[in-house]
């Protein structure tokens, strides 16, 4: 700011950036930023164009990140790697920020990943 007027309009700049991202002209490094921009509701019902297999963008959390779909979990130390839980929803409940269900793989699933009983072919 200089005096009483703004030198740079950050809100307008963000609007332009998100428009470019939504049209595929640029790619944002935060997978869910463009998906969740201006959306205050949960986005489970909206498809995520860039989310890893087994995840979706949760637009209700402060920093929108991909979170585990019900029946999936994210591998420890690999936030962008999600695997299907053999025990389904009973083993890997739905991600909930309020109840602290992080979506991280339970120990038994993590051990299966480490023993290569569950493949990680789609993870980077």
VEXVOTI-262251 format. One line per 10 residues: number of its first residue (from 1); their letters; for each residue x, y, z of N, C-alpha, C. Coordinates in steps of 0.2 Angstrom, whole numbers, plus 5000, padded with zeros to 4 digits. Each point is the difference from the previous one (the first is absolute). Example, Ala and Ser with C-alpha at 12.3 -4.5 7.8 and 13.67 -1.06 7.14 Angstrom:
residues 2
1> as> 5066:4972:5039:4996:5006:5000:5004:5006:5000; 4998:5005:4996:5004:5006:5001:4996:5005:5003
***
This chain:
residues 124
1> xxxxxxxxxx> 5004:4994:5000:4996:5006:5000:5004:5006:5000; 4998:5005:4997:5003:5007:5000:4995:5005:5001; 5000:5003:5006:4995:5004:5002:4994:4997:5001; 4994:5002:4997:4994:4996:5001:4998:4996:4994; 5004:4999:4995:4998:4995:4995:5005:4994:4999; 4997:4995:4998:5004:4993:4999:5004:5001:4994; 5006:4998:5000:5004:5000:4994:4999:4993:4996; 4998:4995:5003:4999:4994:4997:4993:4997:5002; 4996:4997:4996:4994:4997:5001:5001:4993:5001; 5001:4997:5006:5002:4993:5000:4993:4995:4999
11> xxxxxxxxxx> 4995:5003:5002:4993:4996:4999:4999:4999:4992; 5001:5006:4996:4999:4999:4993:5006:4996:4997; 5006:5000:5003:5005:4996:4997:4998:4992:5001; 4998:4999:5006:4998:4993:5002:4994:4998:4995; 4995:5004:4999:4995:4998:4996:5002:4998:4993; 5005:5004:4997:5003:4999:4993:5004:4993:5000; 5004:4999:5006:5004:4994:5000:4995:4994:5000; 4995:5000:5004:4995:4995:5001:4997:4999:4993; 4998:5005:4997:4997:4999:4993:5004:4997:4995; 5007:5001:5000:5005:4997:4996:5000:4993:5002
21> xxxxxxxxxx> 5001:4998:5006:5000:4993:5003:4994:4996:4998; 4994:5003:5001:4994:4996:4998:4999:4999:4992; 5004:5004:4996:4999:4999:4993:5006:4996:4998; 5005:4998:5004:5005:4995:4998:5006:5004:4997; 5000:5007:5001:5006:5004:4997:5006:4999:5004; 4999:5000:5007:5005:5000:5004:4999:4994:5005; 5005:4997:5003:4998:4995:5005:5003:5002:5007; 4996:4999:5005:5002:5003:5007:5003:4994:5003; 5005:5001:5004:5003:4994:5004:4996:4998:5005; 4996:5003:5003:4995:4998:5005:4994:4997:4997
31> xxxxxxxxxx> 4999:4993:5000:4995:4997:4996:4993:5003:5001; 4998:5001:5006:4993:5002:5001:4999:5008:5000; 5005:5004:4999:4999:5007:5001:4995:5002:4995; 5001:4999:4993:4995:5002:4995:4993:4997:5001; 5000:4993:5002:4994:4997:5002:4995:5003:5005; 5004:5002:5005:4996:5003:5006:5000:5007:5000; 5002:5004:4996:5000:5007:5000:4993:5003:5000; 4999:5003:5006:4993:5004:5000:4995:4995:5002; 5001:4993:5002:4995:4995:5002:5001:4999:5007; 4995:5001:5004:5000:4999:5007:4997:4993:5002
41> xxxxxxxxxx> 4998:4997:4995:4997:4993:5002:5004:4994:4998; 4999:4995:5003:5004:4994:4998:4999:4998:4993; 5005:4997:4997:5000:4999:4993:4999:4993:4998; 4998:4996:5004:5000:4992:4999:4996:4999:4994; 4995:5004:4999:4995:4999:4994:5003:5002:4994; 5005:5005:5000:5003:5003:4994:5006:4996:4998; 5001:4998:4994:5006:4996:4998:5006:5005:5000; 5006:4997:5003:5006:5003:5000:5004:4998:4994; 5002:5005:4996:5003:4998:4994:5008:4998:5001; 5003:5002:5005:5007:4998:5001:5002:4996:5006
51> xxxxxxxxxx> 4995:4998:5004:5001:4996:5006:5003:4993:4999; 5004:4998:5004:5003:4993:4999:4994:4995:5001; 5001:4994:4997:4995:4995:5001:4998:4999:5007; 4994:4999:5002:4998:4999:5007:4999:5006:5004; 5000:5006:4997:5000:5006:5004:4995:5005:4997; 4998:5005:5003:4996:5006:4998:5003:5006:5003; 4998:5006:4998:5001:5006:5003:4995:5002:5005; 5002:5001:5007:4996:5002:5005:5000:5008:5001; 4995:5003:4998:5001:5008:4999:4998:5003:5007; 4998:4996:5005:4999:5002:5007:5006:5001:5004
61> xxxxxxxxxx> 5005:4997:4999:5006:5001:5004:5004:5006:4998; 5004:5003:5004:5003:5007:4999:5005:5000:4994; 5004:4995:4999:5004:4999:4994:4997:4994:4996; 4997:5001:4995:4997:4995:4996:5005:4995:4997; 4999:4994:5003:5005:4995:4997:4996:4993:4999; 5003:4996:4995:4996:4994:4999:5000:4996:5007; 4994:4997:5001:4999:4996:5006:4997:4993:4998; 5001:4995:5004:4998:4993:4998:4992:4999:4999; 4998:4997:4995:4993:4998:4999:4999:4995:5005; 4993:4999:5001:4998:4994:5005:5003:4994:4997
71> xxxxxxxxxx> 5003:4996:5004:5003:4993:4998:5007:5001:4998; 5003:5006:5000:5007:5001:4997:5003:5003:5006; 5007:5000:5000:5004:5004:5005:5006:5002:4996; 5004:5005:5003:5006:5003:4997:5006:4996:5004; 5005:4998:4996:5006:4997:5002:5004:5005:5004; 5002:4998:5006:5004:5004:5004:5006:5003:4997; 5002:5006:5001:5005:5003:4996:4999:5002:4993; 4994:4998:4997:4999:5001:4993:4993:5003:5000; 4999:5007:5001:4994:5003:5000:4996:4999:4993; 5003:4999:4995:4997:5000:4994:4999:4992:4997
81> xxxxxxxxxx> 5001:4996:5005:4999:4992:4998:4994:4997:5004; 4995:4998:4997:4995:4997:5003:4999:4993:4998; 4998:4995:5005:4999:4993:4998:4993:4998:5002; 4997:4995:4997:4994:4998:5002:5001:4995:5006; 4996:5000:5005:5001:4996:5006:4996:4994:4999; 5003:4994:5001:4997:4993:4999:4994:5000:5004; 4999:5003:5006:4995:4999:5005:4994:5006:4998; 5001:5003:4995:4995:5005:4997:4999:5006:5005; 4994:5002:5001:4998:5006:5004:5001:4998:5007; 4999:4994:5002:5001:4998:5007:5007:5001:5003
91> xxxxxxxxxx> 5005:4999:4995:5007:5001:5002:5002:5007:4999; 4998:5003:4995:5002:5007:4998:4994:5004:5000; 4998:5003:5005:4994:5004:5000:5001:5007:4996; 4995:5003:4999:5000:5007:4996:5004:5005:5004; 5004:5004:4996:5004:5005:5003:4995:5005:5003; 5002:5002:5007:4996:5005:5003:5005:5005:5004; 5000:5006:4998:5004:5004:5004:4998:5001:5007; 4993:5001:5001:4998:5001:5007:5001:4994:5005; 5000:4994:4997:5001:4994:5005:5007:4998:4999; 5005:5003:4997:5007:4999:4999:5001:4993:4997
101> xxxxxxxxxx> 4995:4998:4996:5002:4994:4995:5004:5003:4995; 5006:4999:5000:5005:5003:4995:5000:4997:4993; 4997:4994:4999:5001:4996:4994:5006:4997:4999; 5005:5000:5005:5006:4997:5000:4999:4992:5001; 5004:4996:4996:4999:4993:5000:5001:4998:5008; 4995:4995:5002:5001:4997:5006:5006:4996:5000; 5003:4998:5006:5006:4996:5000:5000:4994:4996; 4995:4996:5000:4999:4994:4997:5001:5001:4992; 4997:5005:4997:5000:5001:4993:5007:5003:4998; 5003:5004:5005:5006:5003:4998:5005:4994:5000
111> xxxxxxxxxx> 5000:4995:5004:5004:4994:5000:4999:4996:4994; 4994:5000:4997:4999:4996:4994:5003:5004:4994; 5000:5007:5001:5004:5004:4995:5007:4999:5000; 5003:5000:5006:5007:4999:5001:5002:4993:4998; 4996:4995:5000:5002:4993:4998:4998:4999:4993; 4998:5005:4996:4998:5000:4993:4994:4995:4999; 4996:4999:5005:4994:4997:4999:4994:5004:4996; 5001:5006:5001:4996:5005:4997:5004:5004:4995; 4999:5000:4994:5004:5004:4995:4999:5007:5000; 5005:5004:4998:5000:5007:5000:5002:5002:4993
121> xxxx> 4998:4997:4995:5001:5001:4993:4998:5007:4998; 4995:5003:5003:4997:5007:4998:5004:5005:5004; 5004:4999:5004:5003:5005:5005:5007:5002:4997; 5001:5007:5001:5007:5002:4997:5005:4999:5005
***
